[in-house]
């Protein structure tokens, strides 16, 4: 076995191109593994875990591109690396022959004068200028890009507010406007629920839970994760809330976020009071006492509650929600009791591998209530312990693989499961791990069949444990609908075929996971 690398100084390619080239290299004869990534510290750690980190890669900077190949023979590695330039050239040629794509917002507006929304996904250093260009041309903006300064975000949002526009983002991954899905979003039927969310997968989880209960939405407005900070003041959540309050098609409103700044909570609740429409308020992990004091507000502690309360207020027959969740929890307890019987005494830890940051956060909120040990994370709850090294777990650990440290120079984990698969096998090799929890998010923008890609890795992970005389449990939930391109039933069936326990919601999966490691 030999490992060889090429370092390309200050060379940039989009993350999808890097993924596709890496997959082509991995499929070559004699090649055991390959990676094509920017040389960030997190990516170097991942290369090291995979046995792909050479001295040359160690010396590379975050602006450099690393192409690493592990092959049976030195000749195989050299032949693979010799194909890199042609593979990048092939990808560039395919892009050139694609349908016409305007190269600027000005060109796009000229080509499509009726357009009223711009979706911006460029490197952070260019994103602010593009957002200004779109706003000053009268376009609403979904700013998918991150790495935009707080000062620029505030200025952009104030301008948008003052000119009757939405500036969703930065880092806004999801929106559904007039039944058109933007970014990572699901196929949701038209209905009477309007959602404003500071969290992309939070919007997806709540909207799909509404859909699973037979209803639909009017609008799904993303705000970006920093919108509810004191400095920003909840500008876009307030503007989205006002728009839904005025929209005659919207009869029920749902607000989704991690805990906002206290000053922002007061602003939002004052606006909630100005409408008679039932408003579900899900500030996960926050103090909900003020919410409970507002006559038209319905507090929800989790995304699961948020989706169910929204569906109920919109007319779905969901029964007593508190009792429904209590009954579900009792069933999970019985299931966990049976699953624990197959564990060895030393298997005592859970590991979470999440592609959705909000789903990772919701799980931690639930675990903090249920467990007497802390859960380490690269994106911990306030006051909870942070991982010293995000690529290495310790005790109970959950990782948000969509955090920026993992997505520089590689596609988001909803698109590419390579990093999650590598981490899954790493966790399965740990004799102290009892259960691994996964979120599987389908819909537009996501991998065309994430369950199929994960299936083989889960089977391999179970074999690793079995060869060591252990049993390891996998628990998952699927955020999606049957109308999504991947299909909800197909995704669930594929996971269950691999031995995964698939729960009705991310919250239920988190509860079951906690119960499995309970002592």
N, C-alpha and C positions, 0 to 999 in steps of 0.2 A: 504494500500500500504506500502511495506517495501523495504528498500534498504540494501543490504549486499555486502561486498567486501572481497576478499582474496588478500593479498599482497605477491608476491613471490620475495624475495630479490635476486637481481643480477641474474635473470633468463632471458635467451634470447631465443626467437623463431622467425623464419622469419615472416615477416609481413603478408604474405598470410595465414600462419597457424593461426595467431591471428584473421584474418578476418573470416576464416571458422569456428573457434571455437565460435566466437561471434555470428555468424549467427545461429549455432546450438543451442546455449543457448537461443537466442531470440525466436526461434521457439518452445520452450518447453511449455507445458501447464502451465498456471498461470503466465508466465513471460511476463512482459510488455516491457522491454527494457534490453539490456545487452551491455557491452563493455569489450573488452580485449585489453589493450593498455599499452605501456610503460608510466611511470609516469612523462613525460615531463611537463613543465609548460603550454604549449599550450594544451596538452591533458587533464590536470587537469581543465583548463578553459572550455573545451568542455564537460567534465564530469559534471561540475557545471551547465552549461546551460541545460543539460539533466536531472538534478536532481539525478545524480549518484555519486556525490562526497561526500564521507564520511570522517570523521576525520582521519581514517587510510590511506585513499588515499591521503589526504592532506599532511601527514607526509612522504609519500614515495618519493624516489629520482628518478632521470631520468633513473637510471640503474635498477629500480625495475619494475616488471610486476604487473599491477592492473587488477583484474577480478571483475567487478561490475555487479550486477543483481538487477533490480527493478521488484518486483513480487507482486501479489495480496495478498499473505499471507507469513508469515515468513517461513512456512514449504516449500512452493514452491521455495522460494529463496534458502533455505538450500539444497533442493534436487537438484536444478540446479547447485549450486556450488560444490556439491558432485560429479557431473559428469565431472568436468573439467579435472581431471587427465586422465580419460578414453578417453575423446575426444582428448587430446593431444597424448595419446598412440595410438589411432586409426589412427591419421594423420601420426605419425611416421611409423606405420606399413605399411600404404599405400605407403609411400615413399620408404620403404625397398623393397617392392615387385614390384616397378616400373622397367622399362627396365634398363639395366646396364648403370651406369653413372660413368665415371672416376672421381676419387676424387682429381686429380691434373692435372695441365696443362701438366706435363710430361707424365702422364698416358693417357691423351687425345691424345697427339701427337703420342704416341706409338700405340694407338688403331686406329687413323685416320691419317696416315702419309701424306695423300694428302691435309689435311686441311691447309689453309693459313691465317685464321682469328680467333682470340680468342675474345669472348664476355665475359667480366668480370663484375660480379655483386656480390660483397661481401662487408662486412662491410669495411668502409673507412680505418681503421687501417691496413687491410690486402691487400688493393687494389694495393698499390704501388709495393709491392713485387711480386704479381701475374702479374702485367703489365711488370715488368722487366723480369720475367721468360718467358713470351710470346715473348717479343721483342727479347731477346737473342736467342730464338729458331727460329727466322726468321718469326714470325707471325705478321700480321697487328693486331691492337687492337682496339676494341670498348669498351672503359672504361665507362661502365654505372654507376659505383660507383662514389659517390662524397666524400667529406671529405678527399681529397688528398691535401697536402700542395702545395702552389704555387711553391716552390722550387723544389719539386718532379715533378710537371707537366712540368716545364721548362726542367729539366734534361731528363725526358722520351721523350719529344718531340724533343729535340736536337739529342738524340740517334736515334730515329726513322727517322728523316730527314737525318741524316748522313748515314743511312743504307738502304735507299730507302723504308721505311715502313711508314704506317699511324698510328698515335696514336690519335684516335678520343676520346676526353674527357679530363679530367674527367667530369662526369655529362652529357655525350653524350647519349641521349635517342633514337636517330633515325639514321639509315643509310640504304641505298638501294644500294648494291654492286652487279653488274652483274645480276640485277633483283631479287636478294635475299634480302628480307626485314629483318632487324635486329632491335631488340628493338621494340619501338612503330613506326610502319610504315604501309603504305597502299599498296594496290595492284595497281601498276602503270604500264601501258603498256610500252614496250620498245619504245624508241624514240630517238630524237637527242638533247635533253636538258640535260646538266649536271649541278648539283647544289652542291654548297659548303655552308654549313650553320652552324653558331655558335649557332643555336637555333633549338631544336628538332621539336616543333610544327610549327615553321617557315618553316622548310623543308617540313613538312607534308602539310601545307596550300598551299604553292607554288606548290608543286608537284601535289596535287589533283586539283588545279585550272588549271594547264596545262592539266591534264587528262580530266577534265570536258570540255575542249575546243578541245578534240579529238586527243591530241598528247601524247607523253610519254617522258621518260628520259633515259639517259645512266647510270648515276651514281648519287647517293645522298650521299654526304660525310658530316658527322657531325664533328664538331671540339671541342665541349665543349664551354660553355659560357664565359670562361676567356681567350680564345685564342687570342682575339683581344685587350687585355690589353697591356699597354706599356711594362710591365715586360716580358710578353710572346712573344710579337712581331708578333702575327699573324702567327706563324710558320706553323700550319696545314692548315690554309686557303690559305697560299701561296703555300704549297706543293700540296694541292688539286687543286688549280687554275692551277698550272703548269701541273699537270697530265691531266686535262681536256683540256688544250690548246694543248697538244701533242696527245690527243686521237682523232683518225680520225673519230670515230663514233659521237663524240660530235661536233655539229655545233653552238650551242648557250650555253652560260654559265650564270648562275644566282648565285649571291653571296648574302647571307642573314645574317643579324646581327643587334643587337642593335648598337648604335654609337660606333665605335672603337676609340681608342686613336688616336689623330691627327697624331702622328708619324707612326702609323700602317696604317692609311688611305693612307699616301704617299707611303708606301712600296707596298701596294696592287695595287694602281693605276699605279705605275711604272711597275708592272708585267702585268697589264691589257693591257698596251700600247704595250707589246711585241707580241701580237696576234691580228690578224684581225677578230677574231670571235666576234660577238656581245655579250656584257657582261652586263647583267642587274645587277645593284648594288642597293641593298635595305638595306641601313643602317638606319633603322627606327628611326625617331626623330632626326637624325643627319643633319649637314650642307652638303647639296648635291652640293654646288657650284663647288667644285673641281672635282666632278664626271662629271658634265656637261661639263667641259673643255676637257675631254678625248674623242677623236673622236669615239672610238669603244664602249664607255660606255653609258648605258642608265639608267639614275637615276629613281628610283622608291621610292615613299615616304611610301608606305604601302605594305603589303604582297599581297593584292588584285592587286595593280598595278604591283608588281613583277611577279605574275603568269600570268597576261594578257600580259605584255610586252614580257615575255619569250615565251609564246604561239605564239604571233604575229611574233616575230623574227624567230621562228621555222617553220612558214608557215601557221598558223591557220588564218582563216578569222574572225577576231574579230572586224573589223571596227575601227573607231576613238576612241581610248581608253578613252581619256579625255572627249569626248562628251558622250560616253557610261556611264561613271561614273556620269557625270553631269545629264544625263537623269534619271538614277537610283535614284539620290539624289532628283530630283524633285518629283518622284513618292513616295519616302519615306516621303517627306514633307507633301504630301496630306494624306498619311496614318497616319502619326503622328497627324495631325490636327484632324482627326476623332477620334483617340484613346484618345486624350486629353479630349474630350467632356465627357467621362465617369468617369473622375477623380474628386475627391473632391478638394476644394481649398487647403487643407492642404497636399495633396499628391504631393510632390515636389522633391523627391530624387530618384536617380537610385542606384541600387546595382548590382555589377558584381560578379559572382561566377564562376571562371575559373579553369579548370583543366590544361590548357596549359599556361605556363608563357609567351611565346611570343605573344600569342593571347591576354592575359591580357595587355601586353605592347602596342601592336598595338592599342587596344581600347583606352588606355590612351593618345597615340599620337593624335588620332582623337579627343578625347574629349577636349584636351588642345586647339586645334584649334577652336572648335565649341562652347565651354561653357565659361561663364564668372565667374564660381565658381570652386574652386579646387576640385579634386577628391582624396580622401584619399585612401591609399593602404598599404599593407604590403610589396609591391614591387613597390614603386612609381618611376615615372620618376625623373631624376635629378632636384632638386629645388622644387619638389612637396611634399605635406605633407605626413608624414608617420603615420599610425595608432598607437595610444598609446597602444592598445590591439588588436591584430590581430583577436581575436574571437568576437569583438564587433565593429559594424559599427558606423560611424558618418557622418552625412550629405551625400553627394555623396561619395560612397565607392565602391571600387573593390578589390577583394581578389584573390590572386594566391594561390589556395589550394594545388598546387604542390610544394610550397616552403618547404624547409627542416624542418621548425618548425612544419609543419603539417604531415610530412611523416616519422618521427622517430617513429618506432613501429607501423606503420599502412601502408597499401598499398597505392600506388599512386592513386590519384582520377580518373585517367583514368581506373583503374582496379576496384576500389571500390567507389561507390557513397554515402556511408553512411554519411560521414562528410558533403558532399555538401547538402544532403537531410536535415540533421539537421539544417544546416545554412539557407537553403531555407525557411524552416518553421519559423525559427526565424525572417527572413527578412519579410516574409508575415504577421507576427503579428505586424509589426511596422506601425502605421497609417499614417506615413509620406512617406512611400515608394510608388512610382508610378509604377515602372517597374524594373524587374529583368532580367538581361541578362546572358545567359549561353553559353558556348561553348560545343559542343558534338563532341568528337574525336573518330572515329571508326578506324578499321584496326587491324592488328596483335598486340597482346599484350594488347589490350584494353578489357574492359568488353564485354562479348558476346552479350549483348543487352542493352546498357546503356539507350536508350530511354524508354524501358519498365520499367526499374527501376525508372527513373525520372518521368514517366507519373503519377504514383499514387501520388507521392509527389507534383507534380504541381497541380493536381486536389485538393489535400488536402489544398495546399496553397491558391488556388482560393476560396475554401470554407471558410477558415479562414477570408479572406477579406470580402467575401459576408455576413458572419454572423455578421460582424461589419459594414455592410452597405457600403462597399467599393468595388471597382473594382481594381484588380491589373493585370498588363500586363506582359507577359513573352515573351521575344525575344531570339532567338537562331540562331546559324548557325551550320552546320554539316561539319566537315572536314573529307572527305572520298570519296570513289568511289563506284559504284554499284558492283564492283567485290570484295570488302571487305567482310569478313565473315558475318558482320552484315547487309550489304546491305544499300546503300544510300537511296533508295526510301522507304524501310521499316522504316528506322530510322526517316526520315522526316515525313512520314505518322503517325507514332506513336506519335511524338511530336505534330503534328497538331491536332490529335484526342484529345489531352489534352488541346487544345486551345492556343498552342504556335505559335507565328508568326515566321516562319523560313525564314531567309534571305539567299541570294546566297553566301555570304561570311561573315567572321567575321567583316570586315571593314564596310560592309553594315549594319550589326546588330548594330554595335557601333554607326553609324550615326543615325539610327532610334531611338535608345535609347536616344541619346542626344536630338533629336527633340521632343520626347515625354515630356521631363521635361523642355523644353525651355519655357521661359515666356516672 
